[in-house]
Amino acid sequence: MFFFREIRKYWRFAVYAAKSDLQDEVANSYLNWIWWILEPLSSMLIYVLIFGVVFQNDELYFPIFVFIGITMWDYFNRCLTSSVNLIRNNQHIISRVYIPKYILLIQRMLVLAFKMLICWAIVAGMMVIYKVPVGINLIYMIPDLAVFFVFCFACSLYFLHFGVYVNDLSRLLAIALNLMFYMTGIFFNIQKGFPAPFGYMFQRINPVAYLIFCLRKSLLYNETSSLVMLGVWLIISLLLAAGGIWLVRKNENSYVKMI
């Protein structure tokens, strides 16, 4: 398949460009890479203070519970918001040499994945501090994250494409993501936060909320994820990704003219 051939061909470029972006991001900062730790930690502390102390949330391992949600949401949010202007921000590259446009998206996802890896290291440290019992179900983290990355890639492809033609798309997306944030259970348990059966429904029709729920189950509570639901969202994500790849590949020659 052409997609995997091109991934193999341009993989070195994506990795090299991702490293360059990470270096540029901290080049003129006094704290350098420490910001990658401070930003998610500060968000976690704010939500723990408000919902854990002020509103007395009794969720088990609540600081880790919140941090997992923030880690997942931050990756999803940044993938989508950065994809909208990805073509415009890289016009100096695509106007000079040919490169499959979804390679630019993969490059951006690699940058965000590196930052996410730091957050998972913090989660591991917090689990040690809070003495969270770890079991065999920890392995479910692998399929959970795999489905999550495919879904993020699939959604970002469409925003990459339509962001070239719709100048206001970034503002519309910001409003939609702001609404989705409060419906995803970043700082509360959706099933407990909404009356039955709406909590159960909201958790499963929102893939980000469901995958956060699955990761919390496997990491914090040593419970198994539903392979059926993971399979459903994997199939949906793959179909969306296939459609997005086709859409971008079909129209990529017109992007240079539009920008």
NORSULQUI-V448595 format. One record per residue. N is the residue number from 1. RES is the residue in one small letter. SS is DSSP state (h for helix, s for strand, l for the rest). PHI is phi in whole degrees, 0 to 359 (999 if undefined). NEAR is the number of other C-alpha atoms within 10 Angstrom. Layout:
N&RES&SS&PHI&NEAR / N&RES&SS&PHI&NEAR
This chain:
1&m&l&999&5 / 2&f&h&301&7 / 3&f&h&299&15 / 4&f&h&289&9 / 5&r&h&296&10 / 6&e&h&287&14 / 7&i&h&299&16 / 8&r&h&296&10 / 9&k&h&291&11 / 10&y&h&255&16 / 11&w&h&298&15 / 12&r&h&299&12 / 13&f&h&298&15 / 14&a&h&298&21 / 15&v&h&293&16 / 16&y&h&298&11 / 17&a&h&294&17 / 18&a&h&296&21 / 19&k&h&298&16 / 20&s&h&296&12 / 21&d&h&297&15 / 22&l&h&295&17 / 23&q&h&292&13 / 24&d&h&295&12 / 25&e&h&296&12 / 26&v&h&250&15 / 27&a&h&298&12 / 28&n&l&253&9 / 29&s&l&247&11 / 30&y&l&292&9 / 31&l&l&269&11 / 32&n&h&52&14 / 33&w&h&292&15 / 34&i&h&298&11 / 35&w&h&299&13 / 36&w&h&294&16 / 37&i&h&265&15 / 38&l&h&294&12 / 39&e&h&299&10 / 40&p&h&292&19 / 41&l&h&294&17 / 42&s&h&295&11 / 43&s&h&298&14 / 44&m&h&298&24 / 45&l&h&297&15 / 46&i&h&296&11 / 47&y&h&291&20 / 48&v&h&294&22 / 49&l&h&296&15 / 50&i&h&288&14 / 51&f&h&267&17 / 52&g&h&272&19 / 53&v&h&262&11 / 54&v&h&294&10 / 55&f&l&266&10 / 56&q&l&54&11 / 57&n&l&290&16 / 58&d&l&259&11 / 59&e&l&296&13 / 60&l&l&295&11 / 61&y&l&55&15 / 62&f&h&302&19 / 63&p&h&301&21 / 64&i&h&289&23 / 65&f&h&307&25 / 66&v&h&291&24 / 67&f&h&294&25 / 68&i&h&298&26 / 69&g&h&298&23 / 70&i&h&296&23 / 71&t&h&300&22 / 72&m&h&291&21 / 73&w&h&295&21 / 74&d&h&300&15 / 75&y&h&295&18 / 76&f&h&299&22 / 77&n&h&299&18 / 78&r&h&290&15 / 79&c&h&300&25 / 80&l&h&290&26 / 81&t&h&294&20 / 82&s&h&285&19 / 83&s&h&290&28 / 84&v&h&300&26 / 85&n&l&254&19 / 86&l&h&295&22 / 87&i&h&292&25 / 88&r&h&296&18 / 89&n&h&288&13 / 90&n&l&245&12 / 91&q&h&295&13 / 92&h&h&292&11 / 93&i&h&270&13 / 94&i&h&288&19 / 95&s&l&278&13 / 96&r&l&251&9 / 97&v&l&229&8 / 98&y&l&276&10 / 99&i&l&209&15 / 100&p&l&305&18 / 101&k&h&293&22 / 102&y&h&285&25 / 103&i&h&294&17 / 104&l&h&297&23 / 105&l&h&292&22 / 106&i&h&298&19 / 107&q&h&302&22 / 108&r&h&293&21 / 109&m&h&293&25 / 110&l&h&294&18 / 111&v&h&300&20 / 112&l&h&292&18 / 113&a&h&294&15 / 114&f&h&297&15 / 115&k&h&295&19 / 116&m&h&296&19 / 117&l&h&299&12 / 118&i&h&297&14 / 119&c&h&296&21 / 120&w&h&293&16 / 121&a&h&295&12 / 122&i&h&294&18 / 123&v&h&302&19 / 124&a&h&299&15 / 125&g&h&296&13 / 126&m&h&293&16 / 127&m&h&295&18 / 128&v&h&292&12 / 129&i&h&297&9 / 130&y&l&274&12 / 131&k&l&55&10 / 132&v&l&286&17 / 133&p&l&293&11 / 134&v&l&249&14 / 135&g&l&232&13 / 136&i&h&295&11 / 137&n&h&291&17 / 138&l&h&301&18 / 139&i&h&294&13 / 140&y&h&293&20 / 141&m&h&299&18 / 142&i&h&294&11 / 143&p&h&294&18 / 144&d&h&300&22 / 145&l&h&290&16 / 146&a&h&299&12 / 147&v&h&297&23 / 148&f&h&299&24 / 149&f&h&294&18 / 150&v&h&296&19 / 151&f&h&295&23 / 152&c&h&298&20 / 153&f&h&298&25 / 154&a&h&297&22 / 155&c&h&296&18 / 156&s&h&295&27 / 157&l&h&301&27 / 158&y&h&289&20 / 159&f&h&289&23 / 160&l&h&300&25 / 161&h&h&291&25 / 162&f&h&287&16 / 163&g&h&295&21 / 164&v&h&289&21 / 165&y&h&259&13 / 166&v&l&246&11 / 167&n&l&291&12 / 168&d&l&270&10 / 169&l&h&297&16 / 170&s&h&297&18 / 171&r&h&288&11 / 172&l&h&295&10 / 173&l&h&295&16 / 174&a&h&300&14 / 175&i&h&294&11 / 176&a&h&296&11 / 177&l&h&292&17 / 178&n&h&297&11 / 179&l&h&293&11 / 180&m&h&296&16 / 181&f&h&305&17 / 182&y&h&280&12 / 183&m&l&255&19 / 184&t&l&250&23 / 185&g&l&74&25 / 186&i&l&293&24 / 187&f&l&239&24 / 188&f&l&204&21 / 189&n&l&275&18 / 190&i&h&300&22 / 191&q&h&297&17 / 192&k&h&271&12 / 193&g&h&280&12 / 194&f&l&241&14 / 195&p&l&294&10 / 196&a&l&295&10 / 197&p&l&266&9 / 198&f&h&292&13 / 199&g&h&300&17 / 200&y&h&296&15 / 201&m&h&292&13 / 202&f&h&299&18 / 203&q&h&290&21 / 204&r&h&261&15 / 205&i&h&274&11 / 206&n&l&257&14 / 207&p&h&299&20 / 208&v&h&295&25 / 209&a&h&298&23 / 210&y&h&292&24 / 211&l&h&289&26 / 212&i&h&297&24 / 213&f&h&301&24 / 214&c&h&296&21 / 215&l&h&295&27 / 216&r&h&296&21 / 217&k&h&298&19 / 218&s&h&285&21 / 219&l&h&277&26 / 220&l&h&264&21 / 221&y&l&243&17 / 222&n&l&54&19 / 223&e&l&244&17 / 224&t&l&274&17 / 225&s&l&276&21 / 226&s&l&281&12 / 227&l&h&294&12 / 228&v&h&295&9 / 229&m&h&293&14 / 230&l&h&298&20 / 231&g&h&296&13 / 232&v&h&298&12 / 233&w&h&289&22 / 234&l&h&293&21 / 235&i&h&297&15 / 236&i&h&299&16 / 237&s&h&295&22 / 238&l&h&294&16 / 239&l&h&295&14 / 240&l&h&297&19 / 241&a&h&296&21 / 242&a&h&298&14 / 243&g&h&295&15 / 244&g&h&293&22 / 245&i&h&297&20 / 246&w&h&299&14 / 247&l&h&297&15 / 248&v&h&293&20 / 249&r&h&295&15 / 250&k&h&292&10 / 251&n&h&251&11 / 252&e&h&297&19 / 253&n&h&290&14 / 254&s&h&272&11 / 255&y&h&296&18 / 256&v&h&298&15 / 257&k&h&293&9 / 258&m&h&286&10 / 259&i&l&266&12
